[in-house]
Structures are given as C-alpha cells and as structure tokens.
C-alpha cells in the first residue's frame, strides 16, 4: 500500500494532469529525438508527456528524460500491457501508467507503488469496472469512433468518473471533448507532428502545443 507521502505526491501529479489538460503522446522510431521533442512541447506549455513502450529503448528514454527535466515535466509510460512492464517503467522514472486496455493487475501494481494509473476502456461496463478497480482516470479509447458526444453520454449516468479520451483528438475537436466533460485529453500525431519532427522544426511543435493549451483553457472558460 502506498505511504502517505506517496499518496500526496500522486494527488499532486494527478492535479497537474488535470491542470495541463492534455497528455502529449510521444511515439517515434528514433529515440534519440524524443528528449528534443519533449523540450519543444514543454516550451509550448504542455508539461505532461507520455512515452509509449512501443518506442525502442523506451525505459532508457524515460530514465534519461526524468534526469533531464526533473520536475519540469511529468513523465509517464503508455501502451503498458502488463504489471511487469509497469513496474519497470515506474522504476525508470514514470510517474503515471497508461494502458490501451484494462488489466486489473496493472492497476494493483500501480497502487502498490503509489503511481497514477489510467487503464483503457470503451464500453460503459468497461469504464465503470476500471473506475471501481481503482483507476485514477479512465482512458476512453478509441475516442474518435464515437466522438465528444460519447463522453457526454457516459458521464450522464457516471458523473464521478474522470475520463481521458484518446485516439482522434485534434486541435479541431479538443474543445468539444473538454466541453463534453473530459477531465483531460491525450493527443499523439495531431500534437506531436511527425513531419515537423522529421524536419527538426521544433518551433512548430512548440506552437502546436501552445495552441492545444489555449483551446483547452478557452473551453474551460479560463481564457
């Protein structure tokens, strides 16, 4: 069971995700670029970054990034399918774990280490099951299949659940997801543009991150 200090740290990290409003999903075949990408996104105001475990040498990247950024960036691991991978990511410096699917053992492992856990679910039954198992948020994936209206529909009978729509979230619809009741969103290619990375146009990534932050703040009535 997590100690009191770990619980407070976890709650602080969770609030940081909520405040930022967007988790940037970083997924590339060339891991040496990821630290530069993270730096560019951070400059745009997005300080919550998920490195997917499908990236080569993902654990080394998480460790290097944790050392590089310290408290400047809240780093997490995504595409985590089992508790063994979750534990390895946590020990490498990940402060939250995101999964595309629901694995109760991953939730249990994250509770043991006092780390945020966001399992993936899609149907109302899966979403409620994840929440009752102790998810801190539930990743609704793939969100593009049904759009922002689905988030609103789910929250009507389940208003207590914190939802993180993922998959198909873009600058054109992020405000709609937030207005529908999403606690935050996660965005990959629409935020971390592959072409910009290939061209090493990191200023473009900073601009895109800033646009996402602005859209979320406006949707929340904060701008």
Secondary structure, 3 states (H helix, E strand, C coil): CCCHHHHHHHHHHHHHHHHHCEEEEECCCCHHHHHHHHHHHHHCCCCEEEEECCCCCHHHHHHHHHHHHHHHCEEEEECCCCHHHHHHHHHHCCCEEECCCCCHHHHHHHHHHCCEEEEEECCHHHHHHHHHCCCCEEEECCHHHCCHHHHHHHHHHCCCCCEEEECCCCCCCHHHHHHCCCCEEEECCCCCCHHHHHCCCHHHHHHHHHHHHHHHHHHCCCC
